[in-house]
């Protein structure tokens, strides 16, 4: 039996066509889709907060929440390493902590878990901002309706143990084995192992993830077990429990 849950119902005021307001709201909102704001006569194709022109756009009060979500979608180090700077600008404009980007259906916490990815983001910066979001009431169990992934699943997929720890500290004990239908109802451990995210696998096992949890509806459980065993061998993990896996 899996721990897959039904996606949260959409609030009546949460639609792709909603008008973004600049005051905090009680119910989560899905913000309309927009393009990333770029300075006039910009010579680069991505947003770089270290550039004075981009910093000016970032701090300009007329720059909207949807536009800043569009900035977060840019998968470049200049953006991802500044998740806290950009995220705080989004919050300062009245964005609810559990609001979603209209294109990806991701919350700020979801983006935070991606922003710690090795080689492109900064895990410590992302973890610090994640703690801030959780303190403000971010829901660690919120799922993107496009991928059905929780924050934990994103952290496992992008191999960010720092974010795994932060998210699980704010979760219930059993949430570590929550499944995701987009990954054949696998857990965060399945997701990490199938992507050879060794740091995430090691962290999840240390924190109590169940290595004997079977994916339901997966056509290649045997193949996954081979991958998982290879990852465990790479990590030199010794299984003391004589439990038949998968």
C-alpha positions in Angstrom: 0.0 0.0 0.0 1.4 3.4 -1.0 1.2 6.7 0.7 0.1 8.5 -2.4 -2.4 11.2 -1.7 -4.9 13.0 -3.8 -3.8 16.3 -5.1 -5.1 19.3 -3.2 -8.3 20.9 -4.5 -7.8 24.1 -6.3 -9.1 27.1 -4.4 -11.9 29.0 -6.1 -9.7 32.1 -6.5 -6.7 30.1 -7.7 -6.7 30.1 -11.4 -4.2 30.8 -14.2 -6.1 34.0 -15.0 -6.0 35.4 -11.4 -4.8 39.0 -11.0 -1.7 39.2 -8.8 -2.2 41.5 -5.9 0.4 43.1 -3.7 -1.1 42.2 -0.4 -0.9 38.9 1.5 -3.7 36.5 1.0 -5.0 33.7 3.1 -5.7 31.0 0.4 -2.9 29.8 -2.0 -3.1 31.3 -5.4 -1.8 30.1 -8.8 -0.2 33.1 -10.4 -0.6 33.8 -14.1 2.2 33.0 -16.5 4.6 35.7 -17.6 8.0 36.1 -19.2 11.1 36.9 -17.3 11.8 40.7 -17.2 15.0 41.6 -18.9 16.7 45.0 -19.0 16.5 47.1 -22.1 19.5 46.6 -24.5 20.4 43.5 -22.5 23.4 41.6 -24.0 22.8 38.3 -22.2 19.9 35.9 -22.5 19.4 35.1 -18.8 18.7 37.0 -15.6 21.8 37.8 -13.5 21.1 39.5 -10.2 24.8 40.5 -9.9 24.4 42.7 -13.0 23.3 46.3 -12.0 20.7 46.4 -14.7 19.1 43.1 -13.6 19.4 44.1 -9.9 17.5 47.3 -10.7 14.7 45.3 -12.4 14.6 42.8 -9.5 14.1 45.6 -7.0 11.7 47.6 -9.1 8.3 47.6 -7.3 6.5 47.2 -10.7 8.2 43.9 -11.4 5.4 41.4 -10.7 5.3 38.1 -8.9 4.6 36.1 -12.2 7.7 37.8 -13.8 9.9 36.8 -10.8 8.6 33.2 -10.9 9.7 33.3 -14.6 13.1 34.3 -13.4 13.2 31.3 -11.0 12.5 29.0 -14.0 15.8 29.9 -15.6 18.1 27.0 -15.0 21.4 28.9 -14.7 23.7 29.3 -11.7 23.3 33.1 -11.7 19.6 32.5 -10.8 19.6 29.3 -8.7 22.4 30.5 -6.4 20.3 33.6 -5.6 17.1 31.7 -4.7 16.9 33.6 -1.4 17.4 37.0 -3.0 14.8 36.4 -5.7 12.5 34.5 -3.4 12.4 37.3 -0.8 11.5 39.8 -3.6 8.6 37.5 -4.5 7.4 37.4 -0.8 7.9 41.1 -0.4 5.3 41.7 -3.2 2.6 39.9 -1.2 3.0 36.3 -2.6 1.7 33.7 -0.2 4.2 31.2 1.0 2.2 28.3 -0.6 1.3 30.2 -3.8 2.2 28.5 -7.1 3.8 29.4 -10.4 1.1 29.1 -13.1 3.4 27.4 -15.6 5.0 24.7 -13.4 2.5 24.6 -10.5 5.5 24.8 -8.2 5.7 26.7 -4.9 8.7 28.6 -3.6 9.7 25.6 -1.5 9.6 23.4 -4.6 11.9 25.8 -6.4 14.1 25.9 -3.3 14.7 22.2 -3.4 15.8 22.4 -7.0 18.0 25.4 -6.3 20.4 23.3 -4.2 21.3 21.1 -7.2 25.1 20.3 -7.3 26.9 22.1 -10.0 24.3 24.8 -10.6 22.9 26.0 -7.2 24.1 26.5 -3.7 22.7 23.9 -1.3 23.4 25.8 1.9 21.8 29.0 0.6 18.8 27.0 -0.6 18.5 25.1 2.7 18.6 28.4 4.7 15.8 29.9 2.5 13.8 26.7 2.9 13.9 27.0 6.7 12.7 30.6 6.3 9.8 29.4 4.1 8.8 26.6 6.5 8.9 29.1 9.4 6.5 31.2 7.4 4.1 28.2 7.0 5.2 26.6 3.8 3.6 23.2 3.4 6.2 20.4 2.8 3.5 18.1 1.6 2.3 20.3 -1.2 2.4 18.6 -4.5 2.9 20.1 -8.0 -0.2 19.1 -10.0 1.9 18.6 -13.1 4.5 16.2 -11.6 2.7 15.2 -8.4 6.0 15.7 -6.6 6.4 17.0 -3.1 9.4 19.1 -1.9 11.1 15.9 -0.7 10.8 14.3 -4.1 12.4 17.4 -5.8 15.2 17.3 -3.2 15.8 13.6 -3.9 15.7 14.1 -7.7 18.2 16.9 -7.7 20.5 15.1 -5.1 20.3 17.7 -2.4 20.7 16.0 1.0 20.7 19.4 2.8 17.2 20.0 1.6 16.1 16.5 2.3 17.0 17.0 6.0 15.3 20.4 6.2 12.1 19.2 4.6 11.9 16.0 6.7 12.4 18.0 9.9 9.2 19.8 9.1 7.3 16.5 8.1 5.7 13.6 9.8 7.8 10.5 10.4 6.0 8.4 7.7 6.3 11.1 5.0 9.8 9.9 4.1 8.2 7.1 2.2 5.5 9.2 0.5 5.1 8.0 -3.1 4.9 9.9 -6.4 2.7 8.6 -9.2 4.9 10.3 -11.9 7.7 8.0 -10.9 5.7 4.7 -10.9 4.5 5.4 -7.4 8.1 5.2 -6.1 9.3 6.9 -3.0 12.0 9.6 -2.7 14.5 6.7 -2.2 13.3 5.1 -5.5 13.7 8.5 -7.3 17.1 9.2 -5.9 18.4 5.7 -6.6 17.1 5.5 -10.2 18.9 8.8 -10.9 22.1 7.6 -9.2 21.8 10.4 -6.7 24.2 8.8 -4.2 24.2 11.6 -1.7 20.4 11.7 -1.6 20.3 7.9 -1.3 22.7 7.9 1.6 20.8 10.6 3.4 17.4 9.0 3.0 18.7 5.7 4.3 20.3 7.4 7.2 17.0 9.1 8.1 15.0 5.9 7.9 13.7 5.5 4.4 12.4 2.0 3.8 14.6 0.2 1.2 12.1 -2.7 1.0 9.3 -0.4 -0.1 7.9 -1.8 -3.4 6.8 0.4 -6.3 3.3 -0.4 -7.3 2.5 -0.4 -11.0 6.2 -0.4 -11.9 7.1 -2.6 -14.9 10.7 -2.8 -14.0 11.0 -3.5 -10.2 13.8 -6.0 -10.9 15.8 -3.4 -12.9 15.4 -0.8 -10.2 16.7 -3.3 -7.6 19.8 -3.8 -9.6 20.4 0.0 -9.9 19.7 0.4 -6.2 22.1 -2.3 -5.2 24.8 -0.7 -7.4 24.2 2.6 -5.7 24.5 0.9 -2.3 27.7 -0.8 -3.3 29.1 2.5 -4.4 28.3 4.0 -1.0 29.6 0.9 0.8 26.4 0.6 2.6 26.0 -2.6 4.7 22.5 -3.9 5.2 22.3 -5.5 8.6 18.7 -6.5 8.2 18.2 -9.8 6.4 15.2 -8.6 4.5 14.6 -9.6 0.9 14.6 -6.3 -1.1 12.0 -5.9 -3.8 
